[in-house]
Amino acid sequence: MRSALRAAARGVRGANPVVGAAVLSASGEVLHVGHHRGAGTPHAEVDALRAAREAGTDLRDTTLVVTLEPCHHTGRTGPCSGAILEAGVPRVVYAVGDGTDTARGGAAALMERGVDVRAGLLAEDARDLNARWFRAQEQQRPFVTLKIAQSLDGRVAAADGTSRWITGEAARGEGHALRSRVDAILVGGGTLRSDDPSLTARDATGGPLTRQPLRAVMTTRPVPADARVRRGVVRAEEHDGRFVHLDTHDPHEALARLRGLGVSHVLVEGGPTVAAAFLSCDLVDELWLHQAPVLLGAGAPSVGDLGIGTITAASRWRGDPVGVPDDRAVAPVGEDLRWHLRPARGTPDADSLDAGASRPGAPATPQRHPASRTPAGPAPTPGSGPADARGTATNSPDDTSSAP
Ligand SMILES: Nc1nc(O)c(N)c(N[C@@H]2O[C@H](COP(=O)(O)O)[C@@H](O)[C@H]2O)n1
């Protein structure tokens, strides 16, 4: 299971949990490992079984160990329960159950077909690893990533509103790769008016990437008929660059609407007021922050007023090495610096990985932070993060100034 947990940490955060699997011999030797690489790609079990098949491993006396209960549904991919039965693996050990209504049930289905299934091994570690994903599922909302591209002094635009480009090409490339992985991108009315963004996912030449997210603007004002965001990106993919106007200032309402449109992962790209609105409601699960070696001295801040009056009430974040190309929570990207962060409010997932579980050769048992004793979905720790988990933002996204 420790091998499976380490493999899981090579995945990406978002619509799906990070999941790892290992095929063990009868004597308990790890023969193959696999992991899930994000929504739409094979699940960890299928990845590990593929490795076994390619190596010609006889699976008749093996055990499949997986960090999450095998799924029993056809979503973007087929059911893992079926793949395991087809492969003829006689024993399955999983860490933690899949609580989702759609995917759960794999364990029962396998047992019915005579597979020896055990649950609960290193369950707390497995749950910790995906604490924010479980929390988003429990709250029945999409997983939320906030992306910020800012100057050294925390600004996303110069005094005249110009923002192209603060960060360099490499950081922008990461941003576009992230765009093409999410189901929807969301910006506020201020960004719409100041930048007129297209919100498409593009490659280095400016051409559209294969997968395009739904493009959402959250504003109570009209979205002009000629706004770039309304212009079609013709793609045969799931969300294929459609546009949606979210006529609200309430992040909860915006997320509920997006969920209704089939969105499981939303990328909030600003501006400052929208960022503050999501942060104030404790609705940011993951933060990608690119910081450029540029000083602006004036201009829009990356995050608007969070209502924090004193340092003990600061919104604190911790490094998350899971889901970034180099397994590093803080890393140089071209000339810029990338921070990959999670709220430090007590969701324990990356605490366990601070000890190095995502890195090859790391200690087998992830260490947990003392604050990680509660299961996924704990209430925010008082004073350690953005306030009310069900709070409604007081700032209006329409007041927003520019963001890249
Ligand atoms: N057992 C298992 N292994 C994985 O590697 C997984 N990613 C999951 N995810 C579960 O299945 C749902 C996604 O299914 P699709 O990728 O859309 O087919 C996800 O919501 C989890 O419940 N499970």
The ligand as an SDF file (V2000), in Angstrom:
LIG
                    3D

 23 24  0  0  0  0  0  0  0  0999 V2000
  -10.7570    3.2790   -8.1520 N   0  0  0  0  0  0  0  0  0  0  0  0
  -10.4060    4.4230   -8.7530 C   0  0  0  0  0  0  0  0  0  0  0  0
   -9.1900    4.5010   -9.3210 N   0  0  0  0  0  0  0  0  0  0  0  0
   -8.8200    5.6370   -9.9090 C   0  0  0  0  0  0  0  0  0  0  0  0
   -7.6010    5.7210  -10.4520 O   0  0  0  0  0  0  0  0  0  0  0  0
   -9.6970    6.7340   -9.9550 C   0  0  0  0  0  0  0  0  0  0  0  0
   -9.3400    7.8930  -10.5690 N   0  0  0  0  0  0  0  0  0  0  0  0
  -10.9780    6.5720   -9.3720 C   0  0  0  0  0  0  0  0  0  0  0  0
  -11.8820    7.5960   -9.4140 N   0  0  0  0  0  0  0  0  0  0  0  0
  -13.2660    7.4410   -9.1370 C   0  0  0  0  0  0  0  0  0  0  0  0
  -13.9840    7.3770  -10.3500 O   0  0  0  0  0  0  0  0  0  0  0  0
  -14.5190    8.6490  -10.6490 C   0  0  0  0  0  0  0  0  0  0  0  0
  -14.0410    9.1480  -11.9820 C   0  0  0  0  0  0  0  0  0  0  0  0
  -14.3600    8.2360  -12.9830 O   0  0  0  0  0  0  0  0  0  0  0  0
  -13.9680    8.5730  -14.5040 P   0  0  0  0  0  0  0  0  0  0  0  0
  -12.4850    8.8480  -14.5250 O   0  0  0  0  0  0  0  0  0  0  0  0
  -14.7700    9.7310  -14.9240 O   0  0  0  0  0  0  0  0  0  0  0  0
  -14.3230    7.3470  -15.2750 O   0  0  0  0  0  0  0  0  0  0  0  0
  -14.0630    9.5990   -9.5610 C   0  0  0  0  0  0  0  0  0  0  0  0
  -15.0700   10.5350   -9.2400 O   0  0  0  0  0  0  0  0  0  0  0  0
  -13.7870    8.6550   -8.4100 C   0  0  0  0  0  0  0  0  0  0  0  0
  -14.9690    8.3500   -7.7380 O   0  0  0  0  0  0  0  0  0  0  0  0
  -11.2880    5.4150   -8.7650 N   0  0  0  0  0  0  0  0  0  0  0  0
  1  2  1  0
  2  3  1  0
  2 23  2  0
  3  4  2  0
  4  5  1  0
  4  6  1  0
  6  7  1  0
  6  8  2  0
  8  9  1  0
  8 23  1  0
  9 10  1  0
 10 11  1  0
 10 21  1  0
 11 12  1  0
 12 13  1  0
 12 19  1  0
 13 14  1  0
 14 15  1  0
 15 16  2  0
 15 17  1  0
 15 18  1  0
 19 20  1  0
 19 21  1  0
 21 22  1  0
M  END
$$$$
